[in-house]
Amino acid sequence: MTKKRNSEYQSDGEFKKCTGCKERLPISAFGIQKSYPDGLSYKCKNCVREYSKSRSSDPNVILQRRAAVAKYRAKNPDSDVNKTLLNKYGITLEEYNELFERQQGLCALCKRPETTRRNKKGDGAERLAVDHCHDTGVVRGLLCFKCNTAIGALGDTQEAAARAMKYLSGWAIHASELNK
């Protein structure tokens, strides 16, 4: 049995009746909802805004939402990491983990594990940073916080890195010179 749609709330092409305030308004007052029969939201933008405000200021709703988010994150601890990796770098958590294994859990530059704690939320080990070209977005490897910060400070250019190496090589001190 299919439910008959209430034509009273359907758009006539110019106007539509809001299911919230029950006013007949121009269709420009409604948000777009492609999955709805007429392609428009059932409630006008003002009613949606008022409903959202009331829900976001209700302490019970806020506590329920926090509990639901905590429950979801407990069940899916890597979901936020996966979303961040996909959005920022275009790689999945699985691809990150493959790269991490290829690098044996070590920084691609200094060959040491991550030691800097930035994420105070969890007890687990800190993740290596995803090093990528800011111009092309290509992922180059995984770096510890210190190396990633150093490369960022050099502006991601080979010329700046070469100048830094030249500068440091001019100040090289051998262990034998320290004992004099």
N, C-alpha and C positions, 0 to 999 in steps of 0.2 A: 504494500500500500504506500503510495507516494503522497507526500503532504502537498496540498494545494497552496500555491503562493498567493499571498495577500496582495492583490493588484493595487490596493489603496496606497501602498508604500513603494510602488514601482515608479520609476522615472517615466515621464511622458515626453522626454527629450529636452524639455526646458525647465520643468519644476519637478520636485519630489517632496514627499512628506517624510519628516524625520521621525523615527521610532522613539526618540528620546523626548524632545520637546513637543512633538506632534504638530509642528508648524510646517506649512507648505513653503519651501524655499527654492531659490534657483539652484540648478545642479552644481554651480560653481561653489556652493556652500558645503558640498560633500567631497570626501576624499575618494580617491580611486581604489577600487577593490575588484580586480579583474576576475576573480573567482565568483563574484556575486552575479546574479542574473542580469542586472542592468549595468554592471561594471562600476557601481558606486557603493560606497559604504551605506549601511542602514541608518547610521546616526550622522547628523551634521558635524562639521569640524568643531563647533563650539561645544556641543554635547560631549564629543569625544574628549576634548580638552578638559572640561569640567570633571568628567568621570575619571580621567587620568590623575588630575590633581587630588581628587578625593581619595583615590586608592593609594597615591604616593604619600599622603600625609596621615593616613590611618595607621596608628602604631601596631594594631593587630595584623594588618596586611603586611607591614614591613617585617615584623617578626616571622610571619609565615613564609614570606619570600626568602628571608635569610636562611631559615631552616631548610627550605627546599633546595636552595643553592648549595648549602653545606652538605646536604645529603647527596646531591648529584656529584659534587666534587669528590666526596669520599668514595663513591662508586666509580668515578671516572677521573682519577687524579691527573692523567696526562692530557685531558681534553683541552685545557687552557693553553698548555704548551704547544700542542699540535696546531691550534688555531693561530697562535702567535707566529709560529714558524711558517705556516702557510701564508699568512697575511704579509709578514715582513720580508720573508726570504724566498717564498715559493717552493719550500721543501716540506715534506711531511716529517713527523717524528721518527718514522721508520727510516727515512733517508738520513736524518740527523744521526740516529743510532748506528747506521752502517758506516758513516763517516767517522764517528767516534771510535768504532771498533777498528777501522783501518788505521787510525792514528793511535791506537792502543790506549785511548783515554788520555793522551798527552797533547799539550799545546803544539801546534804545527811549527811554531817559531822557536820557543825555548826548550821544547821536549820535556816539560814538567807537567804534573797534574795541576788542576785548578786548586788554589789554596785560599783565595780571597772569598770571604762570605759576603754576599750582597743580599741574598734572599733570606730574610729572617723567619719566614713562615714555616718552613719545613726542617726536618732533621737530616734529610738526605744530602748527598754531595751536591755542590754547586755545579751547574752545567757550564761547559766551555761556551764561549761566545761564538756566534756564527760570523765569520769574517767574510765580507762580500764587497764587490766593487760598487761604489755608490753611483757610478755612471751607467753601468750595464746591468747591475743587479746579480751578476754571476757570483755564486758562492765559491770562495777560494779555499776555505778550510775552517777549522775550529781553533780558536785561540783562547788563552787564559785572559783574565781581566786586564792584567798589567800589559801584556803584549798588544792586546786589542786597543787599549787606551793609547799606548805609545804609537802604534801605527796611525790611529785616528789623529793624534796630535801632529804627526808628520804630514797630514793631509792626504794620505793614501797615494803618495807619488814616489816613484823610484828615484827621482832627482833629490827629493828631500832626504830619503833614506841614504842615498850615496853621500850627501853632504854630512849627515850625522856620522856615518862610518868614517869618513875622512877626518872629521873633527876628533872623534874618539881615538883613531889610530895615531894622531899627533900627540896624544897624551898617554900612550901605552906605557905602562911601567911593568917591568919584569920583576918577578919575585926575587931574583938575585940582587936587584938594585935596592930593594927594601931593607936588606940586612946590612947595608953599609953604614 
